[in-house]
Amino acid sequence: MTTPQPTNMWLNRPQASSPATLRLFCFPYAGGGASLYRSWAEPLASVAEIWSVQLAGRENRLREPLYRSLPALIEALIDGLRDELTPPFAFFGHSLGALIAFELARALRREGRELPLQLFVSGHLAPQVPQRHPPIHALPYAQFVQELRRYRGTPEAVLANRELLELLVPVLRADFALFETYVYQPAEPLDCPISAFGGLSDVEVSQEDLAAWRRQTTGLFTFTLLPGNHFFIQSAQAQLLSALGLDLSRHVGAARTTAA
């Protein structure tokens, strides 16, 4: 099935056609845009359409005001994606994107709407686990850039280019504020299954941090460690997509059995 390219400013769907009816909404990490998931469309085409979420202030939304409050962003996403979140769909988010995907799922439940078939969370500690590092989003420029080097998610070529940094730093400050000012509100676990992914060499998110996501679902929970640091979704992309494809294919198979 070929789905028309969405005109919704919150979404970007790669042009690769897919026979799948299941939509996988993908949420970016701090500083990232929808283009992060462009390469996922073809490998997952048989099981899902990749609908990449585009946050304000980057790529084709460069001139729009940035969000610095997660509740405000979730409210905007609920409104902006209202017509697109039609079953069957699933959520994937890496780092900040995992937290956004989780809180969006909880917002859908509060509205009495359909939950994602599965929530895939990657490279982020469970929401009830307190942050261990002091906030950096308000640090002076030089200190903030130094902390970015510690995260190892920004290429050194970018960090060494003042002009590029001046464009990127405001986005990163706003995105870091989203999770550094986040206050977890206890609630009942979600009814959808959760799969958590982490990097074997990730010093930011431990195995215990990932395992703690178990408390956020009444359904099946799995967590998988892949080679790489916090940005293993790049270095171990093939392994990650293989795991996602396997999980998504189960939902596709179940839907076909039900239809039959």
Protein Blocks (a to p, Z undefined) as FASTA:
>chain_A
ZZdddfbfkbccdfbdcfbfbdcdddddehiafklmmmmmmmmmmmoccdddddehiajl
mmpccdfbfklmmmmmmmmmmmmmccddddddehjlmmmmmmmmmmmmmnopacdfbdcd
ehiacfklccfbdcfklgcfklmmmmmmmnopacfklmmmmklmmmmmmmmmmmmmmmmm
pccddddddfbdcdddddfklckbcfklmmmmmmmpcbdcdddddeddfklmmmmmmmmm
mmmmmmmmmmmmmmmmmmZZ
